[in-house]
Amino acid sequence: MRRFTGDKLVIASHNKGKLREIAALVEPFGVSVVSAGDLGLPEPAETEDTFAGNARIKAHFAAKESGLPALSDDSGLMVDALNGAPGVYTADWAETPNGRDFSRAMEKTWALLETDKAPEPRRASFNCTLCLAWPDGHDEIFDGQVSGRLTWPPRGEQGFGYDPMFIPDGFDVTFGEMDPAKKHDMSHRAVAFAKLVEGCFG
Ligand code: IMP
């Protein structure tokens, strides 16, 4: 396992919610972060059908273009009764001609469960796959999941994406209602991050 020894890391994401969460997670290690967007890098097409495949595309592209180590996050929601959908297509379900609309994506998810008369609780999990890539082509990959159930209507203004319809196991609040510090402690991203820290930053 390769250690991260620098003091500057590119966050290979254009997603503001992820950027906020990832910056908060690495800053305690004295690492300064710059986003791929701040460097003017375009978003590469995510052409793989696995989280790890797409995480690799994003991290290697940013590392190669910037000459710095780069960290990407490929994540998504997997709904049991929908055979794991939307999965790697989680962001795509929010696409509209005017940009991403997660209220619509959540409505679509719930409508499919209603059509299928899926029994309650409607189990789901979030997955996060992190890829830390270096400009020489080396990478390390880490995964994290958090399980829970979906609820309707969506609740809460915190977080991003599908947070307002997801209640993690052991809680009565959605990720959208949860204090962000608490979400950072126990989310799929936190689980993957703990592994990254242990493997590369510890
Ligand atoms: P991608 O990794 O950029 O392909 O997009 C993953 C999508 O999954 C995001 O756009 C979010 O909608 C969703 N997602 C990932 N992590 C979270 C989370 O922590 N809360 C809510 N939605 C998430």
Residues whose N, C-alpha, C, O or C-beta is under 5 A from the ligand:
A	BS01	IMP	D73 D74 S75 G76 L77 V88 T90 A91 F160 G161 Y162 D163
